[in-house]
Amino acid sequence: MATFKHPSRKARLAKKKKQTKWAPFWTVPKIYGKGRRVHPGRHTAVKRSWRRTKIRA
């Protein structure tokens, strides 16, 4: 990808980057209760990896 990115493309990439992050840690006890230990990545709506799925930006 080019070094200089058009602002609209950069905004799209930034949005995709935010979507792949884990959910906040406090969502786990909020959903399951205090005793259950679950990975916060489960609550992320959109999961994407740079290896698996490419972005049409």
mmCIF file of the C-alpha atoms, coordinates in Angstrom:
data_MODEL
# 
_entry.id   MODEL 
# 
loop_
_atom_site.group_PDB 
_atom_site.id 
_atom_site.type_symbol 
_atom_site.label_atom_id 
_atom_site.label_alt_id 
_atom_site.label_comp_id 
_atom_site.label_asym_id 
_atom_site.label_entity_id 
_atom_site.label_seq_id 
_atom_site.pdbx_PDB_ins_code 
_atom_site.Cartn_x 
_atom_site.Cartn_y 
_atom_site.Cartn_z 
_atom_site.occupancy 
_atom_site.B_iso_or_equiv 
_atom_site.pdbx_formal_charge 
_atom_site.auth_seq_id 
_atom_site.auth_comp_id 
_atom_site.auth_asym_id 
_atom_site.auth_atom_id 
_atom_site.pdbx_PDB_model_num 
ATOM 1  C CA . MET A 1 1  ? 0.000   0.000   0.000  1.00 0.00 ? 1  MET A CA 1 
ATOM 2  C CA . ALA A 1 2  ? 1.170   3.535   -0.676 1.00 0.00 ? 2  ALA A CA 1 
ATOM 3  C CA . THR A 1 3  ? 2.986   5.527   1.981  1.00 0.00 ? 3  THR A CA 1 
ATOM 4  C CA . PHE A 1 4  ? 0.617   8.459   1.505  1.00 0.00 ? 4  PHE A CA 1 
ATOM 5  C CA . LYS A 1 5  ? -2.951  7.396   2.209  1.00 0.00 ? 5  LYS A CA 1 
ATOM 6  C CA . HIS A 1 6  ? -5.944  9.440   1.146  1.00 0.00 ? 6  HIS A CA 1 
ATOM 7  C CA . PRO A 1 7  ? -7.865  10.673  4.226  1.00 0.00 ? 7  PRO A CA 1 
ATOM 8  C CA . SER A 1 8  ? -11.025 8.738   3.301  1.00 0.00 ? 8  SER A CA 1 
ATOM 9  C CA . ARG A 1 9  ? -9.082  5.501   2.880  1.00 0.00 ? 9  ARG A CA 1 
ATOM 10 C CA . LYS A 1 10 ? -7.249  6.123   6.142  1.00 0.00 ? 10 LYS A CA 1 
ATOM 11 C CA . ALA A 1 11 ? -10.583 6.622   7.942  1.00 0.00 ? 11 ALA A CA 1 
ATOM 12 C CA . ARG A 1 12 ? -11.913 3.329   6.539  1.00 0.00 ? 12 ARG A CA 1 
ATOM 13 C CA . LEU A 1 13 ? -8.788  1.460   7.656  1.00 0.00 ? 13 LEU A CA 1 
ATOM 14 C CA . ALA A 1 14 ? -8.975  3.024   11.121 1.00 0.00 ? 14 ALA A CA 1 
ATOM 15 C CA . LYS A 1 15 ? -12.591 1.886   11.494 1.00 0.00 ? 15 LYS A CA 1 
ATOM 16 C CA . LYS A 1 16 ? -11.698 -1.684  10.502 1.00 0.00 ? 16 LYS A CA 1 
ATOM 17 C CA . LYS A 1 17 ? -8.813  -1.670  12.989 1.00 0.00 ? 17 LYS A CA 1 
ATOM 18 C CA . LYS A 1 18 ? -11.160 -0.653  15.810 1.00 0.00 ? 18 LYS A CA 1 
ATOM 19 C CA . GLN A 1 19 ? -13.642 -3.398  14.901 1.00 0.00 ? 19 GLN A CA 1 
ATOM 20 C CA . THR A 1 20 ? -11.081 -6.196  15.333 1.00 0.00 ? 20 THR A CA 1 
ATOM 21 C CA . LYS A 1 21 ? -10.103 -5.238  18.887 1.00 0.00 ? 21 LYS A CA 1 
ATOM 22 C CA . TRP A 1 22 ? -11.261 -7.271  21.864 1.00 0.00 ? 22 TRP A CA 1 
ATOM 23 C CA . ALA A 1 23 ? -14.264 -6.135  23.825 1.00 0.00 ? 23 ALA A CA 1 
ATOM 24 C CA . PRO A 1 24 ? -13.507 -4.388  27.150 1.00 0.00 ? 24 PRO A CA 1 
ATOM 25 C CA . PHE A 1 25 ? -12.624 -6.741  30.022 1.00 0.00 ? 25 PHE A CA 1 
ATOM 26 C CA . TRP A 1 26 ? -15.582 -5.599  32.145 1.00 0.00 ? 26 TRP A CA 1 
ATOM 27 C CA . THR A 1 27 ? -18.095 -7.030  29.621 1.00 0.00 ? 27 THR A CA 1 
ATOM 28 C CA . VAL A 1 28 ? -17.262 -10.576 30.796 1.00 0.00 ? 28 VAL A CA 1 
ATOM 29 C CA . PRO A 1 29 ? -18.619 -10.324 34.375 1.00 0.00 ? 29 PRO A CA 1 
ATOM 30 C CA . LYS A 1 30 ? -21.457 -8.111  33.123 1.00 0.00 ? 30 LYS A CA 1 
ATOM 31 C CA . ILE A 1 31 ? -22.680 -10.828 30.736 1.00 0.00 ? 31 ILE A CA 1 
ATOM 32 C CA . TYR A 1 32 ? -21.792 -14.070 32.552 1.00 0.00 ? 32 TYR A CA 1 
ATOM 33 C CA . GLY A 1 33 ? -21.483 -13.100 36.209 1.00 0.00 ? 33 GLY A CA 1 
ATOM 34 C CA . LYS A 1 34 ? -18.476 -12.875 38.491 1.00 0.00 ? 34 LYS A CA 1 
ATOM 35 C CA . GLY A 1 35 ? -17.364 -16.525 38.496 1.00 0.00 ? 35 GLY A CA 1 
ATOM 36 C CA . ARG A 1 36 ? -17.180 -17.276 34.775 1.00 0.00 ? 36 ARG A CA 1 
ATOM 37 C CA . ARG A 1 37 ? -13.878 -16.751 32.972 1.00 0.00 ? 37 ARG A CA 1 
ATOM 38 C CA . VAL A 1 38 ? -14.325 -16.122 29.269 1.00 0.00 ? 38 VAL A CA 1 
ATOM 39 C CA . HIS A 1 39 ? -12.041 -14.411 26.769 1.00 0.00 ? 39 HIS A CA 1 
ATOM 40 C CA . PRO A 1 40 ? -13.247 -10.877 25.892 1.00 0.00 ? 40 PRO A CA 1 
ATOM 41 C CA . GLY A 1 41 ? -12.586 -11.595 22.206 1.00 0.00 ? 41 GLY A CA 1 
ATOM 42 C CA . ARG A 1 42 ? -15.852 -13.535 22.197 1.00 0.00 ? 42 ARG A CA 1 
ATOM 43 C CA . HIS A 1 43 ? -17.853 -10.327 22.483 1.00 0.00 ? 43 HIS A CA 1 
ATOM 44 C CA . THR A 1 44 ? -16.197 -8.619  19.523 1.00 0.00 ? 44 THR A CA 1 
ATOM 45 C CA . ALA A 1 45 ? -18.768 -8.151  16.774 1.00 0.00 ? 45 ALA A CA 1 
ATOM 46 C CA . VAL A 1 46 ? -16.461 -8.253  13.741 1.00 0.00 ? 46 VAL A CA 1 
ATOM 47 C CA . LYS A 1 47 ? -13.455 -10.560 13.813 1.00 0.00 ? 47 LYS A CA 1 
ATOM 48 C CA . ARG A 1 48 ? -10.831 -10.154 11.119 1.00 0.00 ? 48 ARG A CA 1 
ATOM 49 C CA . SER A 1 49 ? -7.189  -11.112 10.820 1.00 0.00 ? 49 SER A CA 1 
ATOM 50 C CA . TRP A 1 50 ? -4.600  -9.598  8.515  1.00 0.00 ? 50 TRP A CA 1 
ATOM 51 C CA . ARG A 1 51 ? -3.710  -13.105 7.379  1.00 0.00 ? 51 ARG A CA 1 
ATOM 52 C CA . ARG A 1 52 ? -7.184  -14.517 6.743  1.00 0.00 ? 52 ARG A CA 1 
ATOM 53 C CA . THR A 1 53 ? -9.403  -11.718 5.471  1.00 0.00 ? 53 THR A CA 1 
ATOM 54 C CA . LYS A 1 54 ? -8.299  -8.750  3.387  1.00 0.00 ? 54 LYS A CA 1 
ATOM 55 C CA . ILE A 1 55 ? -9.922  -5.307  3.322  1.00 0.00 ? 55 ILE A CA 1 
ATOM 56 C CA . ARG A 1 56 ? -11.124 -3.753  0.094  1.00 0.00 ? 56 ARG A CA 1 
ATOM 57 C CA . ALA A 1 57 ? -9.887  -0.277  0.961  1.00 0.00 ? 57 ALA A CA 1 
# 
